[in-house]
Amino acid sequence: MLRLALWSVLETGQTFLTGYALARALDDGFLAGREAVGLGWLGAAGLGVVVAAYGTGRVYRAVADLVEPLRDTLVRQVVGRGLRDADGASVSRLTQQVEIARDTFAGLVLVSRSFLFTAAGALIGLFSLAPLLLLVVGPPLLAGVALFAASLRPLARRQERFLVADEGIAAQLGSVAPGLRDVAAAGAEQDMADDLDRGVATEYAAARSLARWGVLRTAALTTGGQLPLVLLLVTAPWLLNHGVTPGALVGAIAYVTQALLPALHNLIHGLGTSGSRLAIVLRRLTWDPRASLPAQTEAYAQETTPDEAPALQLSRVTFAYGPLAEPVVRDLTLTVARGGHLAVVGPSGIGKSTLAGLVAGLLEPGAGVVRVAGRSVREQGAVGRRVLIPQEAYVFGGTVRENLEYLRADAVGEAELLAAAEAVGLGGVIERLGGLDAPVDPAALSAGERQLVALTRAYVSYAPLALLDEATCHLDPVAEARAERAFAARPGGTLVVIAHRISSARRADRILVMDGTHTLCGSHEELLESSSLYRELSGNWGPVNATSHSGSPHPGTSHPGTSHPGTSHPGTSHPALPA
């Protein structure tokens, strides 16, 4: 900053000579009949331009020393968040937004510096020529700068709204355009058109608001840069009658037209547009969604006690992959108590992973409500209370410790990490790799070892609801049992398992059998009697107990309009999974 200021002083000197040398060349040279003196002052002004050009070259080097550390810091933050949160938007941030921030910041430094040192040189020159000139030029210049400063915050807010609306339309088109054939096949053209119309209308309103506030920039430039020139011309006779020389008046006009007006123009258009853009980009690059997680968790703890809401609640949930498609989940009502252990079984493609996606908030139901700990599944208060472990485990190339603790906003002690690893079954892998601080090569790990890393990472997180979507499919039955028992035993923890082995289902307190539009929920023994599909899945083809066909509904059956332990059917609650 000091080097930048020192080299910029040369620009102040050149600006000073722009008007002062011209005034002296006229008053002391050409108008006095001394052409040599006039040419000497003009030569001094030309020399000032050469010296200022050298200083400008040094200024760019100083600006680079300011800008590149900012870029490096942003790159580290973006890469760190991308690895920690598996953030797909990090590629855009790294390749585009970081470069936008760097270039925009450099431009803002240049235009702001230029205005400050140019204005200083011009105002000093005006005072040196005649203090009256400063009284004519100074007030409208200050008024223009003040008007521009007052408009910065409203303009920034409206600029951000416009950018958000524009990105929303781009996101809509990005999802609709590849699926136009499916949209036409499903007869959803009007729905898609209505959605896009709403997005266009939002952007149009944001653009109009931005344009209206943009008028203030024009007003600020007119007041601060062009009004002083008009005032100088209007007051010229009065100024000449009060001791201002013709050369001083011409020098003042040169200061306004050649220095102040261009500098103010660059400041208003540079800071007004690029400044808002930089503020928006920096907020997006530096915002960490995990930063608010502890506060949200604390607020939730104050609002709701553990006994007030179940860990998971689905109320008449229906979901289909298209407006005319057959629902994969239809009118499902389900409650899982805190500390419960639910296994979900069914044929391949029946909707088990769809159910996991609904609970995780990755999919939005067409009807009904999904709640986690009493909160709508997509609310911030629910996000930190669930963790999804998919079949394909994600492991990145950091250390073992970094892989295990990146779902935690705070530092995790070594003892806690090792205890979690031992509970889930990762202890042997950590020992083989060389400890928690050993580097991890994801390609060198087996699929089962990667799953153990992902499971331990979820175990360490604060999320009380764990969703295992075939997250142990690459483990042998013994290792799978150890991992599931560890999650089931977590204090205050709730476990939902998309099961791919019947042994996994038998470990659960309750089992949800999905069979298209029909669902049953109960214990292993109840479902063996009531569900032919579950008997088929479990390999038990024994006869059904005759009592299940008596007039009194047997536990584990589903009858319209009734609710019995072990049942799950549209429109009912489930005592088998008590709240």
N, C-alpha and C positions, 0 to 999 in steps of 0.2 A: 504493500500500500504506500509506503514512504517513497520507494523508487518511482511508483506510478505518479505520485503527486509531484515529485521533483522534476521528472521529465515533462509533465504537463505544464509546468511553469513556463516552459519555452513557448507553448501555445498561447498562454496569457500575454507574453511579451509581443508575440506576432500580432495578436488581436489589438493590443494597445497601439502598436505602430500603424495598423490599418487606418485609423482615423486621425491619430495625432500627427503622423508624418505627412498625411495629405493636407491637414490644416496648416502646418508649418510651411509646406511647400507652396501653398497659395499665399498665405499672409506674409511670410518672410521672403518668399522667392518670387514667384511669377507676378503676383499683384504689385510687388514692390520693385519690379524691373530687374530682379537678380535671378536670371534663369539658372545659373550654376547652383545657387543655394536650393532652388526648387528641385533641380535634378538630383542634388545630393540627398535631400529628404526622401524623394521617391526611391533612390537607390537604397537608402536605409530600410525602407519598407520592404523592398525586394529581398534584401539580405535577411530580414526577419522571417520571410516566407521560407527561405532555404534552411535557416536554423530550426524553424518549427517543424519542417519536414523531417529533419534528422531526429528531432525529439519524438515525432510521431512513430518512427520506426522503433525507438526504444520503448515507447508506450505499449506497442503490441507485444513485445517480449514480456513486459511486466504484467499485462493482462493474461497472457498464457500461464504465467506462474500462479495467478489467482484461479484460473478456470480449471486447469488440469487436476489439481488436488480435489476440487469439487466433483469432477467427473469420476475420479478414482473412488471417492467415498460412495457416490451413488451406485457405481458398479458393484462394489462390495456388498452394499445393502441389498441390491436386487438379486444378485447371485445367492447370497445367504438366505434370503427369504424363499427364493425358488427351490433351493435344496431342502430347506426346513419344512415348507408347506406344500411341496409339489405343485407350485403355482404355475399353471400353464401360461398365464399372461406375462411371465417373466421374460419370455423371448421378445415380445413386443416392447417391454420396458427397456430391455438391454440394447436392442438394435435400433430403436426409434426414440423412445422417450428420453433416455439418458443423453443421446446426441442433441435432441431438441433443447434439453435443459442446459447443456454445455454451450451450444451456439447462442441461445437466447441470453444466457447470463453474460457471455462475453459482449454481445451487442449492447446490453443494458449498461454494463460498466463503461463502455466506450461513449455512448450517447450522454449518460449522466455526467461523466467526467468532462466531456467536451462542453456541455452546457455550463457547468459550474465555472470552469476556467475561462471559457469564452466570455461569459457574462461578467466575470470579475475584471477581465482586461478591458471590456467595453465600458463598464461603469466607472472604472478608474480613469479611463481616457476621457469620458464625458466630464467628469469632475475637474480633470486637469485643464481641459479646454475652457470650460465655463460652468460654474456650479448651477446656473440657471438651466442649462441643457439637461442636467441630471434630474431637476425638478419636473421637466416636461416628459422625459422618457421613463423615469423610475416608477411612478405610481401605476400607469397602465401595465407595465411589465410585471410588477408584483401582483396586480389584480388578475392578470392572465394566468400566472403560475398558481395562485391560490385557487382560482376556479378549476384549473386542471387537477390539482391535488384533491379537491373536494369530490371530483367525479371518479377518482380511481377505484374506490371500494365498490360503488354501485356498478360501475362498468365491469369490474372483475367478476362480480356475482352473475351478471347477465351473460358475460362471455362464457362462464362455466356452464350455465344452463344451456346455452346454445350448443356447446361442445358435447354435453351429455345427450342432448336431444339428437344431435347428428350421429353420435356413436350408436344411439339406440336404433335409429333407422338402419345404419350399416349392419348392426347385429341381426335385425329382423330380416333384412334382405339376404344376409349370409345364411340364415337358416331356411328361408322360404325358397330361394332360387334353386338350390340343389334338389328340392323336393317338389318342384312344380308338377311333375307327372303324378306323384302321389296325391297332391292337393286336388288336381283335376279328377283323379279316380275316386277320391272320397267326397267329391262335391263340395269342397270347402273353399271354393274361390272367393265367395262373398265374405266369408269370415276373415280370410287372409287380407282381402282388400280393405275391410273395415279396420283391421289392426294397423295396417300400413297407413291408412288415412289418418288415424289418430296420431301416429308418430309424426307424420308430415305436418299436421296441424300444430302439434306441440313445438316442432322446430320453427315453424312459421311465426308463431307467437313469440318465441324466444328471439328470433331474428328482428322482428319489429321492435321489441323492447330494447334490444341492443342498439338498433339504429337510432331510436329516439334519444337514448342517452349519449350516443356518439356525436350528436349535435353539439353537446357541451365542449367536446374537443375542438370543434371548429370555432366555437365562440371563444374558447381560451386562446387559440392561436390568433384570432382576429384582435382580441383585446390586448394581448401581450406583445404581439409582433408587428401588426399592421397599424393599430391605432397610434402608437408612438410616431410613426412616419407621418401620418395625417396631422397629428398635433404639431410636429416640427414645421410642416409646411404652413399650417394655419397661423401659427404664432411667429413665423419668421420675421415679419415687419417689427413686431413688438420686441423680439429678441435682439434684432439689429439696433434698435433704438436704445437698448439697455446694455450696450457694451459688448455684445456677442459679435465677433468678427465674421465676415463672409467665409473665411477658411474654416473657422470653428463650426459654423452651421453645416458646411459641406462635410466636414469630418464627422459630425453627429449623424448626418444622414447615412454616411458610409458605415458607421457603427451599427445602425439599425438594420440596414438592408444587407450588409455583407457579413455580419456577425450574429447579432441577437436574433433576427428573424429565422435564419437557417438553423441556429442552435436550438431555438424553441420548437421549431417544426420537427426536428429530429427527436427531441425529448418527448414531445406529445405523442407522436406516432410510434416511436420506439417503446417508451415506457407504457403508453396507454394500451397498445396491442400486445407487444411481446411481454410486458410485465405481467399482464393478466395470464397470458399463456404459461409463463414460467411458474407463477404461483400455483396454477392448477396442476401442472406436470409434477412439480416438487411435492405437492400434497399426495399425489397418487404414488410417487416413487417412495416416499418416506413413511406413508401410513402403514401401520402394522395392525392387522385385525386382531392379533393376539394380545395387543397392548391393553385392550379394554376387557379382556376375558376375566381377570381376577375381580375387577370391579363389578362386572355383571354377575359373576358367580356369588359374590358377597351380597349384592342386592337381592338376588334370588333367595339366598339363604335367609335374609331378613324377612322376605315377603312370605315364604312358604316353608313350613317345617317338613321333615321327611315323611310324616304320616298323612299329610294333607292331599297329596296327589300320587297316583301310581307312576311307576317308572315309564310305562308306555301305555298309550290308550289310542285305539282306533275306533272311531264312531261312524258306522255306516259308510265305510270307505269304498269307493268304486274307482277303478282306473282302467283305461283302454289306450292303446297306442294309435289313436286316431278317432275322429268324431263318429265314423261309421264302422269302426272295428268292434269286434266282440270284446267285452271287458275281460281282462285277465284276472282282476280282482273285482268282485261284485258284492256291494252292500255288506262288507265285512266289519263286524264289531268284535273287538278283542281288548282285553285288559291284562297287563302283566304287572304284578305287584313289585314293589321294591324288594330286591334280594331274590327275585324269582329266576328260574332257569327254564326257558322255553326252547324246544327244538321244533323246527319246521321241516316237514318231509313231504314228498310228493314226487310224481314222475318228472322226468326231465322236460323242461319247457313249460311247466304248469303255472309258473309265476312266483316261485320262491325268491329268486333274486329281485324280481319286481317289488315284492313285499319289502325286501331289505332296502331297496332304493327309496321306497316311500317313507320308511322309518328314518332313513338317513337324510331325508330332505333332498335327495338327488332327483326325485320325480315328484310331481305335484298331482294329487288326486283330482279326478274330474268331479267327484262329489265326496262329501264327508270331510272329517277332520282327523289329522294325526297329531297327537300331543306327546311330548317327551317331558316328563316331570311337570305336567300341568301347563306347559307352554306349547303354542303352535310350533310345529316341527321346524319351521323356517325362521322363527324368531331368534334373535341373538342369544336370548337367555337359554334356548334349547341347544344351540350349536355346540357349546362347550360341555354339554352333558351327555354326549353320545360319541362313539367312535366306531367307524366301520373298518373292518379288516377284510379286504376282498381276497379272492382266490389267487390273483397274481400279486404277490407281495412286492412292495417298492423298497429297494435298498439303494442308497446313493454312495458315491465314492468318498466318504469322509472317514472318520474314526468310528469305532464301535460305539463310543460314548455319544458322539454327535447323532448317530442313527437312532439311539435309544431314547434320547431326551428331547428331541426336537418338537414333540407335541406338548412339551412343558414350557411355560413362559419363564419359570424360575430355574435356577441351577438345581441339579439333582445330585445328591450325595452318592459317593461310590458305594457305600454300604447298601443304600436303597436300590441302586441299579443291579448290584450283584444278587441281592435277595430276590428281586423280580426275575432276573435271568434264571436263577436256580429254581424258582417256583414254576416257571413256564417250561423249562427244559433247555435253555440256551447256555447254561453254565459251561458245558463241555466245549461248545463251539468257541466261546470267548477265551477259554483257556488255550485252545488250539491256535487261535489267531494271535495270542500274545497279550491279552488283557484289554481293558476298556479303551486304552489310548492307542491300540494297534490300528493301522489302516485297514480299510475294508475294500476289497475288490469284488463288486457284486457278481461279476462273471465267474469268479472262482468259487462262489458259494453254490451249493446245490439248491434246488427249488425248495426242498424241505427246510434247509438252513435259513433261506431268505424268509420263509414263512415264520420261523421261530423269532427272527429279528423283528418282523412286523408285529407279531403277537406280543413280544416283550415291550415294544414301544407303546402299544395300546394299553398294556397292563400298567405301565408307569404313568400314563396320562391321568388327568383328574376326572375324565369322563366316567360317570358311574354306569352308563348303559353301554355294553359292548355288543356289537353286531358282527358275528363271524359268518361271512358268506362263503362257505366251503373253504375257510381259511386254513384248514388243517388237512386238505386233500392230499398233500405230498408227504405227510407224516405217516409213520406206521401206527397201528392201533394203540400201542402202548404210549408213544409220544403224544398222540392225539388226546388220549384220556388224561394224561398228566396236564396238558395245557388247558383243557376244558375245566378240569377240576380246580386249577389255579384261579381261573376267572370266576368260577362259581363261588369260590371261597373268599373272594375279595370283600373286605368289609364295606357294606353298603352297596355292593356291586350287583348289577342285574345282567343276565346273559341271555342273548337270543342267538341260536345257532341254526344256520341253514345246513342241515345234516346231509351227509352223503354216505354215512354208514349207519346201520341200525343200532350199533353199539353206542354211537353218539346220542341217538334219540333216547335210548334206555337210561342214560345218565340224567336226563332232564326231569324236572318236576312235572311238567306238562308237555304234551306233544300236539302240535297243530298239523293236521293232515289236510293238504290242499289237493283237491280233485276237481279242477275246473270251477264251476260255480258252487260246488258243495264243499263245505269244510266241517271237520270234526276236531274237537279238542278234548284231550283227556290224558290219563296216565297210560303207560304201556299196556297194563293188564286190561284196562277198560277198552282201549282201542282194538285189542286183539279180539274182543268179543263183538264190538259194534261196527268195525270197519273192515270190509273185505279187502279194500285197497291196502290198508295197513298190514293185514295178514300177508298179503302178497309181497309187499315191500320187505317185511320182516322174515319172509320165508316160512311162515307158520300157516299151514293149510288145514289145521285141525278144525273140527266141527264147532259151530257156535253154540254156546250154552243156551239150553232151551229157555232158560228164564228170561233171556233177552227178548223173547217174543211174547212175553206175557202182556196182559193188559196194562200193567204199570210200566212206564218207560224205564228202561235200564240205564244206569250211568254209562256215559260214553255214546249215547245215541242222540240223534237230532230229530226233533219233532216240531213242526210248525206251531208257533204260539206258545211253546213251553221253554223252560230254561232249567237245565239239570246239570249237575256237576259233570264236567268233561265234555260239554257241548259247545259248539260255536256255529251259529247260524245267523242269517241276516236278521237284523233288527233286534237282537237280544244281547243281554250282557252275559257274562260267563263266570258263575261261581267257581268253576274249575280254576280260574285265574283271578283270584279276588283282588279288589282294589286295596 
